[in-house]
Amino acid sequence: MIFRQLVEPESSTYTYLIGCENTGEAVLLDPVIETCDRDMEAVAALGLNLAFTLDTHIHADHISGACRLRSLTGCEVAYPADDNLSCADVEVSEEAPLSVGDLTIRALFTPGHTDKHHSYVIEQGGHTQVFTGDALLIDGCGRTDFQNGDSATLYKSVREKLFALPEDTLVYPAHDYSGRRVSTIIQERTRNPRLNDEISLSEFQRIMAELDLPYPKKIDVAVPANLKCGDCVEEAVEHLHEIGGKSPQG
């Protein structure tokens, strides 16, 4: 497997380039519209062909690069089937994984940050990687106070789906605001201050209720665009830059 972790600094979003060594097919997971040119350069530099984009959920802090990448490369846009987006070419679910060449990307339904959120698992060469979107962050988790989020649902998703993975599974989140790039399931189970194994559901609900996070300032621009797979007028992107800064998701 060919793997690159790329970062968009304004939103602290990680985009993951995953490629099949045997076929040259690749997928970009959680691409950002402003970094499409950089992403295509990375794909070309590795001699890959972009077959798909894939998103973990409808993002509230940036606009997806899915539609733009499709227009530039002819790739297909994949989204969780539960999102029911007319702009998607391919729907993924726990019953319908995404095949990228010889690689299989398995979906895990992990709602709570949003009600349709999915994480993705790759098992290759005896190793497991999970791309947790905003459901599980390094030493944290996504907020649960918008987009039909729910703290009890997120707790269940993390405990029953993500923490059920092998302890040495590498955890790759959609964001980290401190520049950290990777964790493991056992690290999050033992050290995550919100979700470690010692935290009860009621305590987690209290923690999330007391976060007192500001209204996500980019949500009113980003979500409508992402419901169209990132298909938006240039003014929407400019508006996000005018708003400026980070819109923390956790």
VMD Tcl script that draws the C-alpha trace (Angstrom):
set ca {
  {0.00 0.00 0.00}
  {1.16 3.50 -0.84}
  {0.27 6.02 1.86}
  {0.69 9.75 2.38}
  {-0.75 12.00 5.08}
  {-1.29 15.57 3.86}
  {-2.41 18.58 5.89}
  {-4.45 21.69 5.11}
  {-3.22 24.19 7.72}
  {-6.13 26.63 7.98}
  {-8.63 23.97 9.07}
  {-5.99 21.53 10.39}
  {-7.58 18.88 8.16}
  {-5.69 15.72 7.27}
  {-6.20 14.36 3.77}
  {-5.03 10.80 3.21}
  {-3.68 9.54 -0.10}
  {-4.02 5.76 -0.27}
  {-2.81 3.84 -3.29}
  {-2.62 0.25 -4.49}
  {0.91 -0.72 -5.44}
  {-0.27 -3.44 -7.82}
  {-2.80 -1.49 -9.90}
  {-1.81 2.13 -9.35}
  {-5.36 3.08 -8.33}
  {-5.68 5.62 -5.53}
  {-8.22 7.32 -3.29}
  {-8.05 10.69 -1.54}
  {-9.81 10.55 1.82}
  {-11.29 13.84 3.12}
  {-9.83 16.14 0.44}
  {-10.06 19.92 0.88}
  {-11.02 22.18 -2.02}
  {-8.09 24.59 -1.56}
  {-5.49 21.82 -1.80}
  {-6.72 19.95 -4.87}
  {-3.72 21.01 -6.97}
  {-1.31 19.83 -4.28}
  {-3.16 16.54 -3.98}
  {-3.06 15.91 -7.73}
  {0.67 16.65 -7.76}
  {1.15 14.07 -4.99}
  {-0.87 11.49 -6.93}
  {1.15 12.13 -10.11}
  {4.50 12.09 -8.29}
  {3.76 8.60 -7.04}
  {2.70 7.37 -10.48}
  {-0.88 6.76 -9.33}
  {-4.27 7.24 -10.95}
  {-6.94 8.87 -8.81}
  {-9.91 6.51 -8.91}
  {-11.98 7.90 -6.01}
  {-12.42 10.58 -3.45}
  {-13.99 9.52 -0.15}
  {-15.32 11.53 2.78}
  {-15.98 10.47 6.36}
  {-18.95 12.84 6.80}
  {-20.46 16.18 5.82}
  {-17.78 18.55 7.10}
  {-18.65 21.81 8.84}
  {-15.24 23.51 8.86}
  {-14.09 23.27 5.24}
  {-15.38 22.51 1.75}
  {-14.63 19.09 0.32}
  {-12.45 18.85 -2.76}
  {-14.44 15.90 -4.10}
  {-16.37 17.62 -6.87}
  {-13.40 19.68 -8.04}
  {-11.16 16.61 -8.18}
  {-13.81 14.75 -10.20}
  {-13.98 17.59 -12.71}
  {-10.19 17.70 -13.01}
  {-9.41 13.97 -13.10}
  {-12.59 12.06 -13.90}
  {-12.41 10.18 -10.60}
  {-15.56 8.96 -8.88}
  {-16.91 10.56 -5.72}
  {-17.66 8.14 -2.87}
  {-19.70 9.04 0.21}
  {-21.43 7.12 3.00}
  {-24.67 5.69 1.62}
  {-26.59 7.10 4.58}
  {-25.86 10.64 3.42}
  {-27.98 9.92 0.32}
  {-26.19 12.55 -1.78}
  {-27.27 12.83 -5.40}
  {-23.79 14.15 -6.25}
  {-22.09 10.89 -5.18}
  {-21.09 8.28 -7.75}
  {-20.41 5.49 -5.26}
  {-22.06 4.79 -1.91}
  {-20.16 2.98 0.82}
  {-21.48 1.31 3.96}
  {-20.65 -1.49 6.35}
  {-22.25 -3.82 3.81}
  {-20.57 -2.18 0.79}
  {-16.82 -1.54 1.21}
  {-14.81 0.46 -1.31}
  {-12.32 -1.44 -3.47}
  {-9.30 0.54 -4.64}
  {-7.33 -1.81 -6.81}
  {-6.43 -4.72 -4.56}
  {-7.15 -2.72 -1.40}
  {-10.40 -2.99 0.51}
  {-11.53 0.01 2.55}
  {-14.08 -1.18 5.07}
  {-16.62 1.29 6.43}
  {-17.65 1.48 10.08}
  {-20.80 3.40 10.92}
  {-19.67 5.69 13.77}
  {-22.37 8.33 14.35}
  {-22.35 10.83 17.19}
  {-20.30 13.73 15.85}
  {-22.82 13.76 13.03}
  {-25.65 11.31 12.59}
  {-24.21 9.81 9.38}
  {-20.49 9.74 10.24}
  {-18.36 6.81 9.04}
  {-14.83 5.69 9.82}
  {-12.75 3.51 7.50}
  {-10.54 0.50 8.18}
  {-7.74 -0.95 6.05}
  {-6.19 -4.29 6.95}
  {-3.00 -4.91 5.01}
  {0.03 -7.11 5.64}
  {-1.01 -8.02 9.15}
  {-1.45 -4.38 10.16}
  {-4.65 -2.39 10.70}
  {-5.23 1.31 10.13}
  {-8.41 3.18 10.99}
  {-9.32 6.61 9.67}
  {-11.61 7.99 12.33}
  {-12.73 11.29 10.83}
  {-14.04 13.45 13.68}
  {-15.44 10.56 15.73}
  {-12.15 9.91 17.54}
  {-9.36 12.47 17.67}
  {-5.97 12.14 19.36}
  {-6.70 12.70 23.07}
  {-10.18 13.90 22.18}
  {-13.23 13.48 19.98}
  {-15.50 15.49 17.72}
  {-18.08 17.83 19.21}
  {-21.65 16.57 19.40}
  {-23.69 19.76 19.52}
  {-24.65 20.19 15.85}
  {-25.59 18.21 12.70}
  {-27.73 15.85 14.79}
  {-24.78 14.91 16.94}
  {-25.32 13.09 20.22}
  {-22.82 12.35 22.97}
  {-24.35 9.01 24.02}
  {-24.32 7.86 20.40}
  {-20.69 8.88 19.95}
  {-19.69 7.08 23.14}
  {-21.30 3.90 21.84}
  {-19.66 4.27 18.42}
  {-16.20 4.68 19.88}
  {-16.55 1.93 22.48}
  {-18.32 -0.67 20.33}
  {-16.79 -0.01 16.91}
  {-13.41 1.73 17.23}
  {-12.18 0.40 20.57}
  {-13.13 -3.10 19.41}
  {-10.31 -2.97 16.84}
  {-6.93 -4.55 17.67}
  {-4.99 -2.56 20.27}
  {-2.09 -1.85 17.89}
  {-4.39 -0.41 15.20}
  {-3.01 2.91 13.96}
  {-5.50 5.75 14.42}
  {-5.51 8.53 11.82}
  {-7.95 11.36 12.63}
  {-9.39 14.00 10.31}
  {-7.94 16.83 12.43}
  {-5.36 17.62 15.01}
  {-4.91 21.16 16.23}
  {-1.53 20.46 17.85}
  {0.20 18.91 14.84}
  {0.03 15.32 16.08}
  {-0.36 12.85 13.23}
  {-1.12 9.35 14.50}
  {-2.18 7.44 17.59}
  {-3.17 3.86 18.39}
  {-6.30 2.27 19.76}
  {-4.56 1.26 22.98}
  {-3.24 4.80 23.45}
  {-6.74 6.25 23.14}
  {-8.22 3.59 25.39}
  {-5.71 4.38 28.12}
  {-4.96 8.10 27.69}
  {-7.84 9.87 25.97}
  {-9.15 12.28 28.65}
  {-12.71 12.09 27.33}
  {-13.05 8.49 26.26}
  {-10.51 6.27 28.00}
  {-11.71 2.97 29.41}
  {-12.28 4.47 32.86}
  {-14.76 7.11 31.63}
  {-18.42 6.22 32.12}
  {-21.18 7.25 29.75}
  {-22.58 9.76 32.24}
  {-19.16 11.30 32.77}
  {-18.60 11.57 29.03}
  {-21.98 13.24 28.60}
  {-21.06 15.73 31.31}
  {-17.69 16.45 29.67}
  {-19.30 17.10 26.30}
  {-22.07 19.24 27.78}
  {-19.52 21.44 29.56}
  {-17.27 22.08 26.54}
  {-19.12 25.32 25.82}
  {-17.68 25.55 22.30}
  {-18.58 28.54 20.12}
  {-20.94 28.17 17.18}
  {-18.87 26.72 14.30}
  {-18.33 29.87 12.29}
  {-17.88 28.19 8.91}
  {-20.78 25.74 9.13}
  {-23.31 27.89 7.27}
  {-21.03 28.02 4.22}
  {-19.35 24.62 4.39}
  {-22.33 22.33 4.99}
  {-24.47 23.54 2.05}
  {-21.46 23.15 -0.25}
  {-20.64 19.70 1.10}
  {-24.20 18.51 0.59}
  {-23.26 18.98 -3.08}
  {-19.92 17.14 -2.66}
  {-18.10 20.46 -2.63}
  {-19.75 21.79 -5.79}
  {-19.98 25.50 -5.06}
  {-19.36 28.91 -6.54}
  {-15.93 30.42 -6.03}
  {-17.49 33.02 -3.76}
  {-18.19 30.31 -1.18}
  {-14.49 29.48 -0.92}
  {-13.65 33.17 -0.72}
  {-16.25 33.59 2.02}
  {-14.58 30.89 4.10}
  {-11.28 32.74 3.81}
  {-12.97 35.97 4.79}
  {-14.31 34.26 7.89}
  {-10.78 32.97 8.47}
  {-9.19 30.97 11.23}
  {-9.95 27.54 12.57}
  {-13.42 26.25 13.40}
  {-12.50 23.50 15.90}
  {-14.53 20.30 15.62}
  {-13.53 18.90 18.98}
}
mol new
graphics top color blue
foreach p $ca { graphics top sphere $p radius 0.5 }
foreach p [lrange $ca 0 end-1] q [lrange $ca 1 end] { graphics top cylinder $p $q radius 0.2 }
display resetview
